[in-house]
Amino acid sequence: MERRIRHPSIAALPDALRAPSAIIAARLGERGFRTWLVGGVVRDLALGITPHDADLTTVATPDDIEACFERTISVGRAFGTVVVVLGDAHFEVTTFRTESAYGDGRRPDQVAFGTTAEEDALRRDFTCNAMFLDPLTDELFDPTGGLEDLRKGLLRCVGDANERFGEDGLRLMRLARFAARLDLELETGTRDGARANAQRIQAVSGERILNEWTRIAEGRSPGRAVRLLDDVGVLSWIVGPLAPGAVERFARFDDDVEGAAVSVVALLSLLLEVSGGGGEALEHWSPSRALRNGIERAAALQGVLARAVEDGPLGVAERIRLLRDPHFRDALAVARTRYARTPAALGELEEAADAATESELWPEPLVTSADLDALAVARGPQWGRLLAEAEELQLDGALQDRDGALAWLRARIG
């Protein structure tokens, strides 16, 4: 089915991107270096999506680029990329490139600067990312037919799919991310190329894989991205075999969040729960402590949510602690995928979380550390146990005022 696609135009760029892009192109143009907007910014303009950043490419070398601007950052100079700083904005400007073989399946063995945009297009991953737009003239240069592929709703590799995926295994995950986020179908040759090269994901570093998972979670329909990775045989190389019914759970994952972005904690929690090699995969990805703790916490809350569904309402204190847990919604997103329809208990908990006020979730404590000090309670394990017990009783309603709480405390330690 053909889609309605716009002809990309700089007029649709936000002011924060349009004016600086024109300045960069004009300044380089004064020295004879034509410069283009390239990649995601052009693709998103064609799809009617507001771009949030803009990359440029040019025949100018890094030396040429640096000579044209007062402030630059050489973050990727070896690969021809210079960051141009205009005010508070940063723009990546990359020299046209041609690339040799990828001996390690991650990066080209040799990078050579090209002389034309067409040369540069041929080393890119997908046709929708190989379109160029002149920020001064609004001319579109589309040497690989990216606009037509978008119109047809297809994601297609530039050139030979086997070569593209053989060059960099991370393109296998980018394939799923773009197809899900942009609602594209995989072109037949591209799908076949991905399947034939699925094992090449093993050459990709854990850090790069985790970064892709994060971007998948932040995009549209992350569950579809996971299903696509399973369809082309990549997922099992990343996390091991999946449990029966796992793919259906990811379909419900998108249904539950209505195709919207989710947290990477929720996505990875579900992924690791249904996979045979999840723990080993997580170690390979080298997650931050915060991410690891979030995944572990979301997993721990699954038991509480299961009891809420199977055994009836939770106690007041346990319910409040659940709702105020920072990973409650992550755990809820995972729990809902276990059922064809969301159980009433989970829906009620979500509604309660939406309606709860700060004072309901975190009431002023009736027993404090100062009270323990005043009663000469020795600091140690008992200290924490008393405060936790007092909070539990307060949340359950057994302690309702300061006098009653202090009387309980005196009796408790006496």
C-alpha positions as CSV (number, residue, x, y, z in Angstrom):
1,M,0.0,0.0,0.0
2,E,1.4,3.4,-1.0
3,R,1.8,6.0,1.6
4,R,1.4,9.7,1.4
5,I,4.9,11.2,1.4
6,R,5.9,14.8,1.4
7,H,8.6,16.2,-0.8
8,P,11.3,17.1,1.8
9,S,11.7,20.8,2.2
10,I,13.8,23.0,4.4
11,A,10.7,25.1,5.0
12,A,9.4,22.4,7.3
13,L,12.6,22.4,9.5
14,P,12.3,24.0,12.9
15,D,14.0,27.4,13.1
16,A,16.6,26.0,15.4
17,L,17.8,23.7,12.7
18,R,17.0,25.6,9.5
19,A,19.0,28.8,10.1
20,P,22.2,27.1,11.4
21,S,22.1,24.5,8.6
22,A,21.9,27.3,6.1
23,I,24.8,29.2,7.8
24,I,27.0,26.1,7.7
25,A,26.2,25.4,4.0
26,A,26.7,29.0,3.0
27,R,30.0,29.4,4.7
28,L,31.3,26.1,3.2
29,G,29.8,27.1,-0.1
30,E,31.8,30.3,-0.2
31,R,34.9,28.1,-0.4
32,G,33.5,26.0,-3.1
33,F,32.2,23.1,-0.9
34,R,28.6,22.1,-1.5
35,T,27.0,20.9,1.6
36,W,23.8,18.8,2.2
37,L,21.5,17.8,5.0
38,V,21.6,14.0,5.0
39,G,20.0,11.0,6.6
40,G,17.4,11.0,9.3
41,V,16.5,14.7,9.0
42,V,15.6,14.3,5.3
43,R,13.8,11.1,5.9
44,D,11.7,12.6,8.7
45,L,10.8,15.6,6.6
46,A,9.5,13.2,4.0
47,L,7.4,11.4,6.6
48,G,6.0,14.6,8.2
49,I,8.0,14.0,11.4
50,T,9.5,17.1,13.0
51,P,13.3,16.5,13.1
52,H,15.1,17.1,16.4
53,D,18.6,17.3,15.0
54,A,20.3,17.6,11.6
55,D,23.4,16.1,10.2
56,L,25.2,17.5,7.2
57,T,27.7,16.1,4.7
58,T,30.1,17.8,2.3
59,V,33.0,17.4,0.0
60,A,35.1,19.5,2.4
61,T,37.7,17.7,4.4
62,P,37.8,18.0,8.2
63,D,40.7,20.5,7.8
64,D,38.5,22.6,5.5
65,I,35.6,22.5,7.9
66,E,37.6,23.5,10.9
67,A,39.1,26.4,8.9
68,C,35.6,27.8,8.2
69,F,34.3,28.0,11.7
70,E,35.5,29.5,15.0
71,R,34.3,26.6,17.2
72,T,34.5,23.0,16.3
73,I,34.9,19.7,18.1
74,S,36.9,16.9,16.5
75,V,34.9,14.0,18.0
76,G,35.0,11.7,14.9
77,R,37.8,13.2,12.8
78,A,39.2,9.9,11.9
79,F,35.9,9.1,10.2
80,G,35.6,12.6,8.7
81,T,33.2,14.0,11.2
82,V,33.6,17.4,12.8
83,V,31.1,19.0,15.2
84,V,30.4,22.6,14.3
85,V,29.3,24.7,17.2
86,L,27.0,27.7,16.5
87,G,25.9,29.3,19.7
88,D,24.6,26.5,21.9
89,A,23.8,24.2,19.0
90,H,26.0,21.4,17.8
91,F,25.9,20.1,14.2
92,E,27.8,17.1,12.9
93,V,29.4,17.8,9.5
94,T,30.9,14.7,7.8
95,T,33.1,14.6,4.7
96,F,31.8,12.4,1.9
97,R,33.2,8.9,2.4
98,T,33.9,5.7,0.7
99,E,34.7,2.6,2.7
100,S,36.7,-0.6,2.3
101,A,35.8,-4.0,3.8
102,Y,34.7,-4.4,7.4
103,G,37.2,-6.9,8.6
104,D,35.8,-7.1,12.2
105,G,32.1,-6.7,11.2
106,R,32.0,-3.4,13.1
107,R,34.0,-0.7,11.4
108,P,35.6,-0.2,8.0
109,D,39.2,-1.3,7.7
110,Q,39.9,1.9,5.9
111,V,38.0,5.2,5.4
112,A,38.7,7.3,2.3
113,F,37.1,10.7,1.6
114,G,34.8,10.8,-1.4
115,T,34.1,13.5,-3.9
116,T,30.4,13.1,-4.5
117,A,27.2,12.7,-2.6
118,E,26.4,9.6,-4.7
119,E,29.6,7.9,-3.5
120,D,28.6,8.7,0.0
121,A,25.1,7.4,-0.5
122,L,26.4,4.0,-1.6
123,R,28.0,3.3,1.8
124,R,24.9,4.0,3.9
125,D,22.6,1.4,5.3
126,F,19.1,2.0,4.0
127,T,17.7,3.9,1.1
128,C,15.6,6.1,3.4
129,N,18.8,7.2,5.1
130,A,20.6,8.0,1.9
131,M,18.7,11.1,0.8
132,F,20.3,14.5,0.6
133,L,18.7,18.0,0.8
134,D,20.4,21.2,0.0
135,P,19.7,23.7,2.8
136,L,20.3,26.7,0.5
137,T,18.4,25.6,-2.6
138,D,16.0,23.0,-1.3
139,E,17.1,20.6,-4.0
140,L,16.6,16.9,-3.1
141,F,19.2,14.4,-4.2
142,D,17.9,10.8,-3.9
143,P,20.3,8.5,-5.8
144,T,19.1,5.2,-4.2
145,G,15.3,5.8,-4.4
146,G,14.7,6.3,-0.8
147,L,11.6,8.5,-1.3
148,E,9.9,6.0,-3.5
149,D,10.6,3.2,-1.0
150,L,9.0,5.3,1.8
151,R,6.0,5.9,-0.5
152,K,5.7,2.1,-0.9
153,G,6.2,1.6,2.9
154,L,9.4,-0.4,2.4
155,L,12.7,-0.5,4.3
156,R,15.4,-1.5,1.8
157,C,19.1,-1.8,2.1
158,V,21.3,0.4,-0.2
159,G,22.7,-2.0,-2.8
160,D,23.4,-5.6,-1.8
161,A,21.8,-6.5,1.6
162,N,24.4,-9.2,2.3
163,E,27.2,-6.7,1.9
164,R,25.5,-4.1,4.1
165,F,24.8,-6.5,7.0
166,G,28.2,-8.1,6.5
167,E,29.9,-4.8,7.0
168,D,28.3,-4.0,10.3
169,G,26.1,-6.4,12.3
170,L,24.5,-3.5,14.2
171,R,22.5,-2.8,11.1
172,L,20.5,-5.8,11.9
173,M,19.1,-4.0,15.0
174,R,18.8,-0.7,13.1
175,L,16.7,-2.6,10.6
176,A,14.2,-3.6,13.3
177,R,14.2,-0.1,14.9
178,F,13.6,1.8,11.7
179,A,10.9,-0.6,10.5
180,A,9.0,-0.4,13.8
181,R,9.4,3.3,14.4
182,L,8.5,4.3,10.8
183,D,5.9,1.6,10.3
184,L,7.7,0.1,7.3
185,E,7.7,-3.4,5.9
186,L,11.0,-5.2,5.1
187,E,11.8,-5.4,1.4
188,T,12.2,-9.1,0.4
189,G,15.9,-8.9,-0.4
190,T,16.6,-6.9,2.7
191,R,14.7,-9.5,4.9
192,D,16.6,-12.4,3.2
193,G,19.9,-10.6,3.7
194,A,19.2,-10.1,7.4
195,R,18.3,-13.7,7.8
196,A,21.5,-14.9,6.0
197,N,23.7,-12.6,8.3
198,A,21.8,-12.9,11.6
199,Q,24.9,-14.4,13.4
200,R,26.9,-11.3,12.6
201,I,25.3,-9.6,15.6
202,Q,27.8,-11.6,17.7
203,A,30.6,-9.3,16.5
204,V,28.8,-6.2,17.8
205,S,29.9,-4.9,21.2
206,G,27.5,-5.1,24.2
207,E,27.6,-1.4,24.6
208,R,26.4,-0.8,21.0
209,I,23.6,-3.4,21.4
210,L,22.4,-1.8,24.7
211,N,22.4,1.6,23.0
212,E,20.2,0.2,20.2
213,W,17.8,-1.4,22.8
214,T,17.5,2.0,24.4
215,R,16.7,3.7,21.1
216,I,14.2,0.9,20.3
217,A,12.4,1.5,23.6
218,E,12.3,5.2,23.0
219,G,10.7,4.7,19.5
220,R,7.3,3.7,18.3
221,S,6.2,0.1,18.6
222,P,9.2,-1.4,20.5
223,G,7.4,-4.8,20.7
224,R,7.3,-5.0,16.9
225,A,11.0,-4.3,16.7
226,V,11.6,-7.3,19.0
227,R,9.3,-9.4,16.9
228,L,11.2,-8.4,13.7
229,L,14.5,-9.3,15.3
230,D,13.0,-12.7,16.1
231,D,11.6,-13.1,12.6
232,V,15.0,-12.6,10.9
233,G,16.7,-14.9,13.4
234,V,18.8,-12.2,15.2
235,L,17.1,-12.3,18.6
236,S,18.2,-15.8,19.6
237,W,21.8,-14.8,18.8
238,I,21.4,-11.9,21.3
239,V,19.5,-13.4,24.2
240,G,19.3,-17.1,23.5
241,P,16.1,-19.2,22.8
242,L,12.7,-17.6,23.7
243,A,10.1,-19.3,25.9
244,P,6.9,-20.5,24.3
245,G,4.5,-17.6,23.7
246,A,7.1,-15.0,24.0
247,V,6.5,-13.4,20.7
248,E,2.8,-13.0,21.4
249,R,3.7,-11.2,24.7
250,F,5.6,-8.6,22.7
251,A,2.6,-8.1,20.4
252,R,0.5,-7.4,23.6
253,F,3.3,-5.1,24.8
254,D,2.7,-2.7,22.0
255,D,-1.1,-3.0,22.4
256,D,-0.9,-2.1,26.0
257,V,1.2,1.0,25.4
258,E,-0.8,1.9,22.2
259,G,2.4,1.9,20.1
260,A,4.1,4.5,22.3
261,A,7.6,4.6,23.7
262,V,8.3,2.7,26.9
263,S,11.2,2.6,29.3
264,V,14.2,0.6,28.4
265,V,13.8,-1.0,31.9
266,A,10.3,-2.4,30.9
267,L,11.5,-3.6,27.5
268,L,14.6,-5.4,28.8
269,S,12.7,-6.8,31.8
270,L,10.3,-8.5,29.5
271,L,13.0,-9.6,27.1
272,L,15.1,-11.1,29.8
273,E,12.1,-12.8,31.5
274,V,11.2,-14.7,28.3
275,S,14.7,-15.6,27.1
276,G,17.0,-18.5,27.9
277,G,20.3,-16.5,28.0
278,G,19.0,-13.3,29.4
279,G,21.4,-13.1,32.4
280,E,24.4,-13.7,30.3
281,A,23.2,-11.2,27.7
282,L,22.7,-8.5,30.4
283,E,26.3,-8.9,31.5
284,H,27.5,-8.6,28.0
285,W,25.7,-5.3,27.6
286,S,27.5,-3.8,30.6
287,P,24.4,-1.8,31.9
288,S,24.7,1.0,34.3
289,R,24.0,0.3,37.9
290,A,20.8,2.2,37.7
291,L,19.6,0.2,34.7
292,R,20.6,-3.1,36.3
293,N,18.8,-2.2,39.6
294,G,15.7,-1.1,37.7
295,I,15.5,-4.4,35.8
296,E,16.0,-6.4,39.1
297,R,13.4,-4.3,40.8
298,A,10.9,-4.7,38.0
299,A,11.4,-8.5,38.2
300,A,11.0,-8.5,42.0
301,L,7.6,-6.7,41.7
302,Q,6.2,-9.4,39.4
303,G,5.4,-11.5,42.3
304,V,3.4,-8.8,44.0
305,L,1.4,-8.0,40.9
306,A,0.8,-11.8,40.4
307,R,-0.7,-12.0,43.9
308,A,-2.9,-9.0,43.2
309,V,-4.4,-10.8,40.2
310,E,-4.6,-14.3,41.6
311,D,-5.2,-13.8,45.4
312,G,-7.3,-10.7,45.5
313,P,-6.6,-7.1,46.8
314,L,-3.3,-6.3,48.4
315,G,-3.1,-5.0,51.9
316,V,-3.1,-1.2,52.2
317,A,0.6,-0.8,53.2
318,E,1.8,-3.2,50.5
319,R,-0.4,-1.5,47.9
320,I,1.0,1.9,48.7
321,R,4.6,0.7,48.7
322,L,3.9,-0.9,45.3
323,L,2.4,2.3,43.8
324,R,5.2,4.5,45.0
325,D,7.9,2.2,43.7
326,P,9.8,4.1,40.9
327,H,9.6,0.9,38.8
328,F,6.0,0.1,39.4
329,R,4.9,1.1,35.8
330,D,7.8,-0.8,34.3
331,A,6.7,-3.9,36.2
332,L,3.1,-3.3,35.3
333,A,3.9,-3.1,31.6
334,V,5.6,-6.5,31.8
335,A,2.9,-8.0,33.9
336,R,0.1,-7.0,31.5
337,T,1.7,-9.0,28.7
338,R,1.0,-12.3,30.5
339,Y,-2.7,-12.0,29.8
340,A,-4.8,-11.7,26.6
341,R,-6.8,-9.0,28.4
342,T,-5.6,-6.8,31.2
343,P,-7.0,-8.2,34.5
344,A,-9.2,-5.9,36.5
345,A,-6.7,-5.9,39.3
346,L,-3.9,-4.5,37.2
347,G,-6.2,-1.9,35.6
348,E,-7.3,-0.8,39.1
349,L,-3.7,-0.5,40.3
350,E,-2.8,1.7,37.3
351,E,-5.9,3.9,37.9
352,A,-4.9,4.2,41.6
353,A,-1.4,5.2,40.6
354,D,-2.7,7.9,38.3
355,A,-5.0,9.3,41.0
356,A,-2.7,9.0,44.0
357,T,-1.4,12.2,45.5
358,E,2.1,12.7,46.9
359,S,0.7,12.9,50.5
360,E,-1.2,9.6,50.0
361,L,1.9,7.8,48.8
362,W,4.3,9.5,51.2
363,P,2.4,10.6,54.4
364,E,4.3,12.5,57.1
365,P,5.7,9.7,59.3
366,L,4.2,9.4,62.8
367,V,7.5,7.9,64.2
368,T,10.8,9.5,63.2
369,S,14.5,9.0,63.9
370,A,14.3,11.9,66.4
371,D,11.7,9.9,68.4
372,L,14.1,6.9,68.6
373,D,16.9,9.2,69.7
374,A,14.7,10.8,72.4
375,L,14.0,7.3,73.8
376,A,17.7,6.4,73.7
377,V,17.2,3.6,71.2
378,A,20.7,2.3,70.2
379,R,21.5,2.7,66.5
380,G,21.8,-0.6,64.7
381,P,19.5,-3.1,63.0
382,Q,16.7,-2.5,65.5
383,W,16.6,1.2,64.5
384,G,15.6,0.4,60.9
385,R,13.2,-2.4,61.9
386,L,11.3,-0.1,64.2
387,L,10.9,2.7,61.6
388,A,9.8,0.2,59.0
389,E,7.3,-1.4,61.4
390,A,5.9,2.0,62.4
391,E,5.5,3.0,58.7
392,E,3.7,-0.3,58.0
393,L,1.3,0.2,60.8
394,Q,0.7,3.8,59.8
395,L,0.0,2.9,56.2
396,D,-2.4,0.1,57.3
397,G,-4.2,2.6,59.5
398,A,-3.3,0.9,62.8
399,L,-1.4,4.1,63.9
400,Q,-3.4,7.2,63.1
401,D,-1.9,10.0,65.3
402,R,1.3,11.0,67.0
403,D,0.2,10.2,70.5
404,G,-0.9,6.7,69.6
405,A,2.3,6.2,67.6
406,L,4.6,7.3,70.4
407,A,2.6,5.1,72.9
408,W,3.1,2.1,70.5
409,L,6.9,2.9,70.3
410,R,7.3,3.1,74.0
411,A,5.6,-0.2,74.5
412,R,7.5,-1.7,71.6
413,I,10.9,-1.0,73.1
414,G,9.9,-1.4,76.7
